[in-house]
Amino acid sequence: NAKFLNDIWVPSNFIADSIERSCFFRPKVIPYPVLKHDKNNLEINTKYKFSKKFIVTGIFDLNSYIDRKNPFGIIDAFSIACKNNNFKKNAQLVLKISGNFNKKQAISKIKKTAKNLNISLTIIDVMLSASEMESLRNITDVFISLHRSEGFGLNMIENMNAGNTVIATKYSANLDFMDSTNSLLVDYDLMPIREGQYPSWESQFWADPHIEDAAEKLLWAYNNPKKTENISRKAEKYIHTNHSVKALSKI
């Protein structure tokens, strides 16, 4: 149906590359804008009494397919980092879950995995307001996304905008705004998508992030607060400059 259209707008070069051969012309990349962030918002503490620990946060939508979002990769990386006793004592993993696809089964598996690995995990499986999500970013020290593929990566860019250190798979749309100077990127291997993991899976590939590399970067962020602060500052500045409403309206 692209032949009937004059223009197509997509949020990332990854999507543009993926669909260009079907469009007869290059889609125009118009990224999502990031809104101003209030660093004084700590509203989430009224619902969840997080102790003063090193908070590692992951966010995923069950309706976007759990194998693509890969929360178990986050749990595995966190558990490897917890082999460091100091990290294990002071770190807390928070997983924010939305969506209802196989929700009961998914949460049960996540809880069982965390229990078997003996890690400190808090699951938030209720809908949070935009203000509460903003406050969740404010209590986060490191945001981690070990996704296998992303069409944009809104949670990553919002956490960069909030001044958080972001660890993420070095693959797909997030590379439009993430690099080695403003984030901690995790190596990967391309792997074939298996039946049932995602629609139209046949002959498709996505990233399999290196869990050991993610764990090393998590420990590095914990042990090097001044260096991670420098990375976070660069990330925040880049997002403010290039992904504000004002900047993107010009595009």
Secondary structure, 3 states (H helix, E strand, C coil): CHHHCCCCEECCHHHHHHHHHHHCCCCEECCCCCCCCCCCCCHHHHCCCCCCCEEEEEEEEHHHCHHHHCHHHHHHHHHHHCCCHHHHHHEEEEEEEECCCCHHHHHHHHHHHHHHHCCCEEEECCCCCHHHHHHHHHHCCEEEECCCCCCCCHHHHHHHHCCCEEEEECCCHHHHCCCCCCCEEECEEEEECCCCCCCCCCCCEEEEECHHHHHHHHHHHHHCHHHHHHHHHHHHHHHHHHCCHHHHHHC
